[in-house]
Structures are given as C-alpha cells and as structure tokens.
Amino acid sequence: MYKRARKTPGLGNEKNVTLAFGNLISIYARQGFRTHEAVRYLQRSGMWDDLAEYYRRRGVDSGQFRQIVEQKLIERRLVGKAA
C-alpha cells in the first residue's frame, strides 16, 4: 500500500513559493507599490518564512532581496505584465 508522506513546511515547496512570489509582485506592481511597501506586505504575508528561507539558502541577504524586489517591480511595469 502506498501512502504519501506529509511535506514539512518550507521543504519541497520552492516552486510554489516562487510562483506565489511572482504573482504577488505582479499584483504589487499593478497597484503601484514602491519597493519598501512591497517588502513590508511580503513580510506580513503567510509565505514570508518560506520565501526568506528560500533566498537565505541561496546566499541572498536582506539588501540583495530588496534589490530583487525592486528589479522585479520595474520589469513587470516595463514589460506590461502589471498593466
């Protein structure tokens, strides 16, 4: 008999975390959020712990994370995904 093992929080869900992060960034860009506002809302989101751990494992510090958020907001506005 096969039984699926329950995933532990934060492990094995990297794809879901990155997809949710991208979707939230698109929404924030559409709403005209600035970088500090987007980061603040991400910190209050239910996915913050997983997102922070995802970037921590890749050696990204908080300053670099802010730059990533800023760049993604700009990209979405320029490419038109936030229109």
C-alpha positions in Angstrom: 0.0 0.0 0.0 1.3 3.4 -1.0 1.0 6.4 1.3 2.3 9.8 0.6 4.5 11.4 3.2 3.5 14.8 4.5 5.8 17.6 3.4 7.4 19.6 6.1 6.9 23.3 5.9 9.4 25.1 3.7 10.8 22.0 2.2 9.8 20.7 -1.2 7.6 23.7 -2.0 10.2 26.0 -3.6 8.3 26.1 -6.9 5.0 27.1 -5.1 6.8 29.8 -3.1 8.5 31.3 -6.2 5.2 31.2 -8.2 3.3 32.9 -5.4 6.1 35.5 -5.0 5.9 36.3 -8.7 2.2 36.6 -8.6 2.3 38.9 -5.6 5.0 41.1 -7.2 2.8 41.4 -10.3 -0.2 42.5 -8.2 2.0 45.0 -6.2 3.4 46.4 -9.5 -0.2 46.8 -10.8 -1.1 48.6 -7.6 1.9 50.9 -7.9 3.6 49.8 -4.8 7.1 51.0 -4.1 9.9 48.6 -3.1 9.6 49.2 0.7 5.8 48.8 0.5 6.1 45.5 -1.4 8.7 44.1 1.1 6.5 45.2 4.0 3.5 43.4 2.6 5.6 40.3 1.8 6.8 40.2 5.4 3.2 40.2 6.6 2.2 37.5 4.1 1.8 33.9 5.2 4.6 32.9 2.9 7.3 35.1 4.3 9.1 32.5 6.3 9.3 30.1 3.3 10.3 33.0 1.0 13.0 34.2 3.4 14.4 30.7 3.8 14.4 30.1 0.0 16.6 33.2 -0.6 18.7 32.6 2.6 19.6 29.1 1.2 20.8 30.9 -2.0 23.0 33.3 -0.1 20.8 36.4 -0.6 20.9 38.9 2.2 18.2 41.5 3.0 19.8 44.2 0.9 20.0 42.0 -2.1 16.5 40.8 -1.6 15.2 44.4 -1.7 17.1 44.9 -5.0 15.5 41.7 -6.4 12.0 43.0 -5.4 12.8 46.4 -6.9 14.0 44.9 -10.2 11.0 42.6 -10.5 8.6 45.5 -9.9 10.4 47.5 -12.6 10.4 44.6 -15.0 6.7 44.0 -14.6 5.9 47.7 -15.2 8.1 47.9 -18.2 7.1 44.6 -19.9 3.4 45.4 -19.3 2.6 42.5 -17.1 1.3 45.0 -14.5 -0.8 47.0 -16.9 
